[in-house]
């Protein structure tokens, strides 16, 4: 049994990772500043797993706070998920993103160094890839970004690589994941962003339950199957299982250095294809309107997942229909809870 620290562990991806780790025999320590998450997610994690996670409220940019957590807890490995994540917002507020996301990575590595914790899984992103050449991305492809959010991931990856070179005892995996959507099949945890959602699926969900009047589709003149942007959508439970596989790989093998691994399904789906799949899966109509492209968006991208299969023995299992059903189930449960409050 290992003790795993999750930064941003009450967020969308973090909460699902906590469930997978707990259900597979690990102990979990969560750090979260509740910027874009809710403390009641702890209760939902407990309901799903019948196990307790230790929780500390605080900011990953605060080195004294991190040092206190590491001093109190005997941590074996870290999954670093904390950070701002909205591409569009990063274009408008780049300093906010650089200050938070990059500094959090540096502060965490300092804390790990000072407390001799040498296994890290970093939450990276497909946004690190240069928008050129093939839409299918393999890990050795050239890196360059179209938005500040992507650059914070790219810079953090490089910082982790450089630290691995300087510390021969340290090993890390940068998981470059594509577009997580869906929710836990229990309907207890899912994506619930503050304000108007920046990501597609939460936007669709809120239109589905009447919170928002219609979906805005950003651009229909891309060189794709129907003119709308295409992404490699992956079920968040599949993504959480990839983190479990990465942690297990680092802990069970004498790994040195840093590796980069794509996490996706290996195929892309357009915005309108996802809307149609959501309508079909849930027997509901999603009204939408076409608006101008968003700055920083690209036409199409999907993962080459060969490395994940070979190294982590992991591959996605859930379908687009599963993602749509679980997302809607979560959103309906969320609205029921709100009406009972």
N, C-alpha and C positions, 0 to 999 in steps of 0.2 A: 504494500500500500504506500503510495506516494502522496505528498502534500503539495498541491498545486495552487499557485497564486494566479488569480485572474484579475487583471486591471480592466476596468470597465465591465465588470462581471455581472452587473444588473441590466446592462443594455440588451439590445435585440440579439446580437450574436453571442454576447457573453453569457446571457441567461441560458441559452440552449447548450453552450459549452459546459456550463456548470452542471446541467442535468446529465449530459453524457458522461462527464468525469465521475460524478457521484454514483451513477448507476453502474459504473464499471470499476468500483472499488477504491477510487481515489478520495482523499480528503480535499476540500476546496476552501480556500481563503479568498474572499472577494474584496477588492477595492473599487469604490465608485464615488464620484462627487455628486451624483444625481442631477447632473446638468441636463441630460436627455434620457433619464430613466426614473423609475419610481421604487421606493423602498419596499413596497408591498410585493414586488417581484420575488423577494426572499421567501415569502409565504407560499407563492405558487411553485417555486422550486422545491420547497419542502413537501407540498401536496403531491407533486409528481413523483418524487424520489423516496419519500418517507425518510429523508436524511437532512441533516443540518449543514449549512455552509456558514463559516465564520465571516462576519461582515465588518469592514472598516469604512466609514465615510470620510473621504479626503481626496485631495488632488494629486495626481501623479507628477505634477511639476514641482511639488513640495518635497524636497529631498529629506528634510527633517521628519516629515510625516512618514515617508517611505522607510526611512531608517528605523523608526519606531515599530512599524509593522514587521519588518524583517527581524528585528531584535526579539519580538514577542513570539513569532511563529517560526517553526522549523521548516523552511520552504525548500523543496527539492527541485522545482522547476517553475517557470513563469510562462503564462500566455498573456501577451501584451495586446489588448484590444482597445484601450482607452484612447480617445481622440475625437476631434470634430470630423464629420464625415460627409457633409453636403457639398457636392461639386460646385453647384451654382453659387452658394453662399461664399465658397472659398475665392471665387473670382471677384466678388464684391468686397470681401473682407480678408485679403490675403495675409495681412499682419497677424490677425487673430489666429489663423490656421498655422502659420509658421511658428509663432510664439508658443502655442499650446502643443501641437503635435510633435514637433522636433524636440522641444525642451523636455517633454514628458519621456521620450525615448532616452535622452541623455541622462536625465535624473534617475530613471529606472536602472540603466546600466551601471551607474555609479553605486546605487544601492546594492545591486547584485554583486558588484566587485567587492564592496566593503564587507559583505556578509558571505562571500564565497559560495554564491549560487551560480551555477555554470550551465544551465540548460534553459533555452528561451525559444518559444514559438511566437513569431511576430505576425500580427494581422496586417498584411500588406494588401495590394490591390492591383488589378489588371490595368488601372490607370497609369501605371509606371511605364507601359509600353509605348514606343513611338508610333504615331498614327501614320504608318506608311507600309508599303509592301503588302503581304498577305494579311487577311483579317484573322486567320488562325495564328495564335501567338504561342511560341515555344520559349522556354526559359532563357535561352541564349540570344533571343532577339534583342535588338538595340533598344535601350531605354531612353525615353524622353516624354515629356508630359504636355498636355494642353491646358492644364489648370493647376492652381496652387495646391489643392488637395492632393493631386497626384505627385507633385514635387515633394510634399511632406513625407509621403510614403517612400519615394525614391531616395530622398536624403536619409531617412531613417534606416532603410536597408543598407546604405553605404556605411553609415555610422556603425551598424551592427557588424558588417563585414570587417571593417577596420579594427573594431574591438576584438573580434575573433583572431585576427592576425597578431595582435599585441598580447593576447592571453591564450596560450596553447591549451589551457584546460576548458576553455569556453566553447560551446557548440550551439548553433542556432539554425532554425529553419524559418525563412520568410515565406509564408503562405500567401501567394498572389491569387486572391479569389476574385471571382467575377461578379455576378449580381445575385446576392442572396435574397430570396423572397420566401413566402409561405410562413408557417407558424407550427408550433408543436401540435401534434394531432389531438392532444388533450384540450386544446382551445384555451389553455391557461396563460401561456406566454406567446408573445408575438411582437411585431413592430408597431409602436405607438408613438410617433414623433410629436414633438411640440409644434403647434401652429400648422400652417399649410405644408403638407409633405413635400419634400424635395425628390423623393424616389417614387418610381412609377406604381408599384403594387400598393403601398399605403394610400396613395392618391385614389386608385381604383376602388379600394376597400371603402374609403370614406364617401365616394360617390355612390357606391352600392347601398350604403345604409342611410343616405340622404343628408350627410353632414355637409358635403359639397355638392353644388348643383350639377356640375359636369366636369369631365376630365379634359385637361389641356394637353394636346398632343403637340410636342414641340418639333415642328417641321415634317413635311411629307414629300420633300424633294431630294432625299438622299438616294444614292445609287444602291437600292435594296429591293427586295421582292415587292414591296408595296409603297416604297418611298419613305417609310418611317424607320427610325433607328432600330438596329438589331443588337441584342445582347445575349450573352450566355447566362441564362437564369438558372440558379441552383437552389434547391430546397435548403432552408437554413438548418434542418436536422442533418442532412448530408454534410453540410459544411461543418457542423459541430463534430460529427464523427471524424472528419478529416483532422481536426485539432486533436482529438483523442489519439488518432493514429500517429500524428506527428510527435506528441508528447511521449507515447509509448516507444516510438522509434529512438528518440533521443535518450530515454532512460535505460533502455534495454540493450543499447549498442554503444561501443566505445567510439563515438563519432567525434571528429575534430573539424573545426571550421564552420563555415556557414553555407547553407544550400538554399536555393530558390525553387519553389514548387508551385505550379498552377493548380488551382482547385476550381473546377467547373464541370460541365456536362459534356463539353466537346461539340456543342452545336448551339446556334443562335436562333432567337425568336424575335420577330419584330414587335413593335408596340401594338399595332393593330391585331397581330396574331395572338398576343397575350390577352388583349381585351376580348377577342372572340372566344378564346379558351375559357376565360373567366365567366363570360356570359353562358356558355354551354355547360360548364361544370356546375354552375350554381343556379341555372334557369332564371337569369336576371338580365335586365338591359342596362348597359352602361352608356349614357349619353356622353358624347365628346365633341370637341371643337379643335380644328387645326389652327395652331398659332405659329409664330416665327420660331426658327431654331433658337436654342439656347447656346450662348457662348460657352465654349469648352467641350461641347458634345461632339462625338464622332459617329460615323455611319454604322459601323459594324465591328464587332470583336467577339471572338470565342476562343476557348482554351484548347491547346493540345494537352491532353491529360495523361500522356504516356508515362511521364516521370512519377506522377502520383501513384499510378498503378504499380510501377516497378519498385519504387523505394518504400512507399507507405502501405502497399497492398490495399489501396483504397480506390473506390470508384463510386460515382453517384448512383442512386437507386430510384429516387422519386421522379415522377413524370411532371410535366407542366400542369396537367389536370390535378394531380395531387397537391401541387403548390397552390393552385387557385382554390381548391376546396378547403384546404387547411387555413389559408389566409382569410377566407370569408367566414369560416367557423369561428376563428379567433375574433374577428371584428364584431360578429353578432354577439358573442359572449361578453365582449368589452362593453357594448352598448347596454346589455342587460344589467351588468354590474353598475353602470352609471345611473341607470334608472332606479336601481334599488337604493342608491345612496341618499 
